[in-house]
Amino acid sequence: MTSILSGRKVARAIRKEIKQQVLLLEKPPTLAIIQVGEDDASQVYVKMKQRACRKVGIQSAEYKLPSNTQQDALLSKIQELNQNTEINGIIVQLPLPPSLNTIAVIEAVNPFKDVDGLHPLNQGRLLTGGSLIPCTPLAVLRVLDFYEIPLAGKNAVIINRSRLVGRPLAQLLLNRDATVTICHSKTQDLTDITQRADLLISAVGRRPKFTLTGDMVKEGATLVDVGLSRIEGKVVGDVDAASVEGRAAHLTPVPRGVGPVTVATVLQNVLTAMKLQCE
Ligand SMILES: NC(=O)c1ccc[n+]([C@@H]2O[C@H](COP(=O)([O-])OP(=O)(O)OC[C@H]3O[C@@H](n4cnc5c(N)ncnc54)[C@H](OP(=O)(O)O)[C@@H]3O)[C@@H](O)[C@H]2O)c1
């Protein structure tokens, strides 16, 4: 039988950990979230982060900017928050409206306040272990560690090469002595590669065009499903859970898998950022 690795349990454990650490501080940290425009999914994510902050005693401040905000105005808001010593973490909610230069915006955030871990300095620091690590890759690692899934010497295959997920995750798994392969839309013979994976992480989010099925999975593998798609209004992952049942040893579900852990790792990064600013 495939065991389901609940993300909720992991998220609860992380929140408990953070809450205890926040209680020991003289003053709780503050997270600033900048949202440009009215993207529905972004509004949901911002609310989830604010709710998670409240649960552990972290303060959050939301800065809503209109969708026609100019690059200069956004950069000066970021500069203001960079300089504000009351603010410990900054998130610029992505995606930004297409008129804005996302790379320039990411690079404008003070790397010590970069809770998303997307600044080039933080991405580079991953090579030597990292401090502010992008939240989704960090969440995947926290799930694997919580359920004591061994990584050293294992064949890890990641289907995703984005800056947000696949690339940082590959580095984290490499740092933990896994043998890592990254796959993407141009990969040939994907099934040959995934069938050799002891640990298979899928973050495509293109159901039904891309579905990870049982024939792609090695017997006894651990499957981490990061991808999110909507089918008939329902949120689903990349994995066809019925077809991997009994074949995979472990599977993270969607929903209630990596998602809630990602939100909890935002809190972990706010605390890490505060500590970095005090050093
Ligand atoms: N659960 C969570 O907390 C969480 C957090 C963040 C993201 N997500 C989800 O994770 C997914 C990925 O996010 P992202 O921002 O990294 O998206 P992205 O930049 O669109 O990345 C998707 C990746 O999938 C690859 N891909 C697409 N079609 C493929 C195919 N047929 N075969 C193999 N690979 C294929 C793409 O390859 P190319 O590079 O060649 O295009 C790309 O590397 C999305 O569904 C997103 O919603 C979930």
The ligand as an SDF file (V2000), in Angstrom:
LIG
                    3D

 48 52  0  0  0  0  0  0  0  0999 V2000
    2.3920   23.2010   -3.8940 N   0  0  0  0  0  0  0  0  0  0  0  0
    3.0490   24.3620   -3.8200 C   0  0  0  0  0  0  0  0  0  0  0  0
    3.2770   24.9020   -2.7590 O   0  0  0  0  0  0  0  0  0  0  0  0
    3.5750   24.9840   -5.0590 C   0  0  0  0  0  0  0  0  0  0  0  0
    4.4720   26.0460   -4.9890 C   0  0  0  0  0  0  0  0  0  0  0  0
    4.9920   26.5670   -6.1680 C   0  0  0  0  0  0  0  0  0  0  0  0
    4.5870   26.0390   -7.3880 C   0  0  0  0  0  0  0  0  0  0  0  0
    3.6480   25.0460   -7.4060 N   0  0  0  0  0  0  0  0  0  0  0  0
    3.1890   24.4560   -8.6790 C   0  0  0  0  0  0  0  0  0  0  0  0
    4.2880   23.7600   -9.2710 O   0  0  0  0  0  0  0  0  0  0  0  0
    4.1720   23.8180  -10.6890 C   0  0  0  0  0  0  0  0  0  0  0  0
    5.4520   24.3770  -11.2450 C   0  0  0  0  0  0  0  0  0  0  0  0
    5.6320   25.7230  -10.8500 O   0  0  0  0  0  0  0  0  0  0  0  0
    6.7080   26.6520  -11.5900 P   0  0  0  0  0  0  0  0  0  0  0  0
    6.5080   28.0290  -11.1220 O   0  0  0  0  0  0  0  0  0  0  0  0
    8.0480   26.0280  -11.4700 O   0  0  0  0  0  0  0  0  0  0  0  0
    6.1380   26.5210  -13.0950 O   0  0  0  0  0  0  0  0  0  0  0  0
    6.8920   26.5400  -14.4820 P   0  0  0  0  0  0  0  0  0  0  0  0
    7.9690   27.5580  -14.4680 O   0  0  0  0  0  0  0  0  0  0  0  0
    5.8260   26.6100  -15.5190 O   0  0  0  0  0  0  0  0  0  0  0  0
    7.6040   25.0890  -14.5550 O   0  0  0  0  0  0  0  0  0  0  0  0
    7.0020   23.9710  -15.0940 C   0  0  0  0  0  0  0  0  0  0  0  0
    8.0920   22.9870  -15.4580 C   0  0  0  0  0  0  0  0  0  0  0  0
    7.4850   21.8310  -16.0150 O   0  0  0  0  0  0  0  0  0  0  0  0
    8.1720   21.4900  -17.2170 C   0  0  0  0  0  0  0  0  0  0  0  0
    7.2720   20.8090  -18.1420 N   0  0  0  0  0  0  0  0  0  0  0  0
    6.1920   21.3060  -18.7820 C   0  0  0  0  0  0  0  0  0  0  0  0
    5.6240   20.3610  -19.5730 N   0  0  0  0  0  0  0  0  0  0  0  0
    6.3690   19.2470  -19.4130 C   0  0  0  0  0  0  0  0  0  0  0  0
    6.2960   17.9370  -19.9550 C   0  0  0  0  0  0  0  0  0  0  0  0
    5.3450   17.5900  -20.8280 N   0  0  0  0  0  0  0  0  0  0  0  0
    7.2260   17.0430  -19.5780 N   0  0  0  0  0  0  0  0  0  0  0  0
    8.1820   17.3550  -18.6990 C   0  0  0  0  0  0  0  0  0  0  0  0
    8.3100   18.5930  -18.1430 N   0  0  0  0  0  0  0  0  0  0  0  0
    7.4110   19.5170  -18.5020 C   0  0  0  0  0  0  0  0  0  0  0  0
    8.6410   22.8110  -17.7810 C   0  0  0  0  0  0  0  0  0  0  0  0
    9.6940   22.6040  -18.6950 O   0  0  0  0  0  0  0  0  0  0  0  0
   10.3780   23.8510  -19.5070 P   0  0  0  0  0  0  0  0  0  0  0  0
   11.3030   24.4920  -18.5110 O   0  0  0  0  0  0  0  0  0  0  0  0
   11.0770   23.1900  -20.6220 O   0  0  0  0  0  0  0  0  0  0  0  0
    9.2520   24.7470  -19.9230 O   0  0  0  0  0  0  0  0  0  0  0  0
    9.0660   23.5290  -16.5090 C   0  0  0  0  0  0  0  0  0  0  0  0
   10.3970   23.2100  -16.1450 O   0  0  0  0  0  0  0  0  0  0  0  0
    2.9220   24.6550  -10.9770 C   0  0  0  0  0  0  0  0  0  0  0  0
    1.8220   23.7910  -11.1600 O   0  0  0  0  0  0  0  0  0  0  0  0
    2.7380   25.4720   -9.7010 C   0  0  0  0  0  0  0  0  0  0  0  0
    1.3840   25.8480   -9.4900 O   0  0  0  0  0  0  0  0  0  0  0  0
    3.1630   24.4880   -6.2720 C   0  0  0  0  0  0  0  0  0  0  0  0
  1  2  1  0
  2  3  2  0
  2  4  1  0
  4  5  1  0
  4 48  2  0
  5  6  2  0
  6  7  1  0
  7  8  2  0
  8  9  1  0
  8 48  1  0
  9 10  1  0
  9 46  1  0
 10 11  1  0
 11 12  1  0
 11 44  1  0
 12 13  1  0
 13 14  1  0
 14 15  2  0
 14 16  1  0
 14 17  1  0
 17 18  1  0
 18 19  2  0
 18 20  1  0
 18 21  1  0
 21 22  1  0
 22 23  1  0
 23 24  1  0
 23 42  1  0
 24 25  1  0
 25 26  1  0
 25 36  1  0
 26 27  1  0
 26 35  1  0
 27 28  2  0
 28 29  1  0
 29 30  1  0
 29 35  2  0
 30 31  1  0
 30 32  2  0
 32 33  1  0
 33 34  2  0
 34 35  1  0
 36 37  1  0
 36 42  1  0
 37 38  1  0
 38 39  2  0
 38 40  1  0
 38 41  1  0
 42 43  1  0
 44 45  1  0
 44 46  1  0
 46 47  1  0
M  CHG  2   8   1  16  -1
M  END
$$$$
